[in-house]
């Protein structure tokens, strides 16, 4: 993971992939525009070019801060984690984003092994490698919850099917 205020890892990555990271100041300002949604533990977000997770980390931090004194923190914090989705074209960014989100979640409490295993499963399923502009085989897991601590998989869905016909990219 690079420093949150570093916007470029290398010239080569900018040239080859257009990779430029959003600085902390802009991330916070943009999240402030949807501040209420960022505090709702079950509000869903998709970052189509997540990099190493600047936006998703800020959103998760806000969700967890809002839950800090909630008596159902463990269950709701997993729901918060499961509500975040990200796509990046570069595999090292996907790995960094997964690690970053998991670590942000894990440092909040002394979670048991089963919850940690589920959290790893969630970030692995929700932060994926792919090209958002050519979503083809990008598959996400939809999660749900009940009154127990278990978040279970409902179904998988292809991103291309979700956006099919909803917009057209300019040629």
C-alpha positions, 0 to 999 in steps of 0.5 A: 500500500502506498501513502494515501496522499501519493497519487502515482506509483510509477510513470509506467503504471500511469502510461499503461493503465491510467493509474492515478490515486485520489488523494485523502482530501478529495476522498473525504470531500467526496464521501462528505457529499454522501455522508449519511449513506457512508454511515449506514452499515448496510448501504452498498457501494461499488468502486469500479476502479478501486486501486488499493482502496482509498474510497472503500477504506474511508467508507468502511471507516465511517461505517465502523465509527458509526457502529462503535458503541452498537451492542450488535457491533460484530454482526453489523460490522460484517454486514458493513464489510459485505456492503463494499465492492471493488474492481481493479484491473491490476492484481497487486491493487486488488490484493492491497485493497483486500488486505487494507479493508480486512485490517481496518475491520480486524483492528476494531475488536478482538474478533474470534476465528470464525468471524475473521474467516468470514471477513476474509471470505467477504473481501476475497469475494467482493474485491475482484480483478477485472476491467470495469469497461469490459465487465464480461466475467466479473462476478460478485457475491450478494450477501444477506444476513439474519439475526445470527452472526452468519452472513450467507451467500444468496447468489452470485451475479455478473456485473455485465448482466446488472449494467446491460442496457442501463448505459452505453459507453461513448465510442 
